[in-house]
Amino acid sequence: MKKQSLFRSWFIIPALCLIASCTPTTKLKYVVNDKDVSVKNEFFNDRSEKLIQPYDYLYIKIFSLDPRTNDIFNDQSGNTFNTELLSYPVDDNGSINLPFIGIVNVKGLNINQAKEKVEKALATGLNDVSVIVRFVSNKITLLGEVNQPGQYSFYDEKVTVFQALGFANGSTTFGDLTSITLIRESNNNIYYHYLNLTEKKIAASEFYYLLPNDILIINPIKAKYRSLQDYPLSIIATLLSSITAVLTAVILARTL
């Protein structure tokens, strides 16, 4: 009986250590598939257009039948890919400064409205012009438990939270997808929002689409803190597991 009791003790101790270090897998999965049939699988999300705000950068390409006009407004170096050199910063008043035209306020306009306003401003001094307007230098920052933290550029008006994580090659094994912090600046105020990427209803959230200059922080699961703080305990658990295996072999050998 003493041998059996000793065997149980040496087996239970490391087992408890192992259980304590376990983490629910639901915190590590994107969009968990809930078995509850009442959970919706379809969500509506209003993807509204991004409006131009101060400190945005706009790529503006001006076409004209007049070659001299093209020379004035467009890059002649042949570098068609460096759009930042052809971009115009939006100042703190929401305006851009076009050569020979002057100040054009575009704050609060969408891309098509800005295009029409720039074309109208150009028409006062030029004939037969056409304009392309695009956002450029859009950046988003990913920090915390992602495989490649850093700042990433994109050229769409906005990206989804999952696309943003894809920029950083996804979360690490310690990333808690139920605890995501989104930092967003609006009207000179900083706002903190908290997201749960394991829920399907994230697709209907107003924060499903991220905006330029958003910061996304993937927080770590508690198991990471335990692995750092209780490192000696993990060593002890390993030793206990080894001792348990040896004692089990000895006890079995003596009972045969």
N, C-alpha and C positions, 0 to 999 in steps of 0.2 A: 504493500500500500504506500509506503514511503517513497519507493521508486516511482510509482505512478504519480504521486503528488508532486515530486520533484520535477518529473517530466512535464506535467501540466504547467507548473510555475515558469519553467524556462521557455515554454512555448507561448504562454499568454503574454509575458512581458514584451518580447519583441513585436508580437502581433498588435498590442496596444500602441506601441510606438509607430508602427506602420499605419495604423488607422488614423492616428493623430495627424500624420503628415499628408493624408489624402485630401484632395480638393474636388468638390463637385464638378463633374464634366460640363454641367449646364452653364458654368461661368466661362467656359473656354470655347463654346460653339457659337458661330454666327447664326442668328435667326433659328432658334430651336424649334423643331417641329413638335408642337404640343399635340398630344393624342386626343385632347378634348375636341369633340366634333363641333362644339359651339364656337371655337376660335376661327376667326375669318382668315381666308387665304387671299383676299383681294382688298386692296386699300387704295383710296384716292388721294393723290397729292397734287396740289395746285403749284405747278412749276412756273411761278411768275417771273417776268423778265427782270434781269438786273438793271438797276438804274444807275446812271453815272453819278459818282460822288467825288468830293475833293480827294486828291492824291491818287486817283486812277490815272492810267496811261492809255491814250487812245492812238491807235495806228490809223493814220488818215492818208489815203492814196487819192490823189487828184488827177483826173484824166481830162485832157483838153485836145481839141483839134489843132490848137496852136502849139507847135513844138517849143516855142520859147516859154510858154506857161508850164509845160511839162518839165523843162529844165529848171525852172525856179522852184517848183514844189516837190520834185521827186529826185530820189537818189540816182546819180548818173555813174556810180562806181561799178555797177554791175552786181553788187552784192544784194541780191533780191531776198536773202533769207534773214538779214539783220533788221528785223522789223522795229527793234527798239530805237535804232538810229532815225527812223522815220516816224517816231511816236511823239505825241504832244502831252506833257503833263497837265493834269487838271489842278489848278491852284486851290488855295483854301477857300476861295469864293465860288469855286465851281466853274471857272472859266479856262479857256485855252487861248493862246496867242498865236494867230496865224500870220505868216509873212504877208505884208502889204494889205492885209485885211484888218488886222487888229484883234481886239478882244471879242470872243464869242462865248457867251455863257451857256453851258450845257448841263448844269447841275439838275438832277432829277429827271433827265430825259433818258429814254431807251436808245439803243443804237440807231434805229430807223429815224427817230425824231431828231437825233443829233445830226444824222446824215442830211436830212432835209434842211436843217437850220444852217449847216455849213454851206450847203449848195446855194441857199438863198443869200447868204452873206457874200459868197464869191460872185454871184450873179450881178452884184452892184458894180463890179469893175471888170468882169470877164464874161465872155460869151462861150456857150457850148461847153460847159464843164460838167463832169460827173464825179461823184465822190464815193469812196468806200471807207467805212468807219468800223473798226474792230477794237475790242479790248486787247491789250498786251500787258506783259509783265505781271500777270496775275500770279500770286504766290500763296501757298498754304504751308503751314508748319506742322509737322508731326513729331511728337515727343513721347517719352516714356517707353512702354513695353512694345516697341515695334522693331523689326529687324534692321531697318535702315533709317533711323531718325534723321530729320533734317528739313530743309526748306525746299519745296518743289514748285516748279512753274507749270502753268497750264494756260490754254488759250480759249477755252470755253468760257461762257459767262459764269458758270458755276459747275461744281462736280458733286457727286453723291458722297456720302461718308464712306461707303465701301470702295468707291474709286480712289478716294484719298488714301485709304489704308493700303490699297494696291500699289500706290506710288512708293510706299515704304516696305513693300514685300510682306505685308500682313503683320499681325501681332506675334510676339514671342510666345513661348510655352508658359510664361508667367503673366501674360496679358489677361486682365479681368474684363471681359467684354460686357459685363453688367455695370461697369463703372468707368465711363468715358467722360472726360471733361472737355467741353467746347468753350473756348474763349473768343468772344467776338466784340469788336468795337463798333459803336454806332452813335453818331452825333456827339462825338468826343467823350462818350461814356464806355466803360469796359463792363461787359456782361458775362457771367458764368452760367453755362447751361450743362445739364447732366443727362447723358444718354445711356440707353441700355440696348446694345446691338444684338442681344439674344432674342429680343421680342420682334415678332413680325410687324407689329404696329409702328415700328420705327419708320416704315415706308410712308406713313401718313403724317409724320412729324414735320413741323415747320423747319426743323434743323436737319432734315434728311439731305437737303442740298446745302453744301457749304459754299461760302462766299470768299472772295479774295481777302487775304490777310487773316483768315480764321486760323486759330491755333487749336489743334486736337491733341489731347493728352490721354494715352491709354494707361490707366493705373494698374499697379501690380496686384495679383491675388495675395492673400494672406500667407499662403504657403511660401512665398519668396522671403517674407520677413522671418518666418520660422526657420527657413533654410540658412539665413544669415545669422540670426540671433542664437539659434539652437544647434550650431554646427557641432559642438562637442556632443550633444545628445545624439546626433546622427551617427557619430563615431561609436558611441556606446551601443546604439541599436545594432550597428553592424557587428560589433564584437559579440553582443548577446546572441545574434543570429548564428554566428559561427560556433559559439560555445554550445548553443542548443543543438546544432547539427552533430557536434562531436558527442555530447552527452546522449543524444538519441541513439547514435550508433553504438555507444558503450552499453547502454541499458538493454538494447535489443540483443547485443552479443551475449550478455550475461543471462538473459532469459531463455536463450536457445539451448 
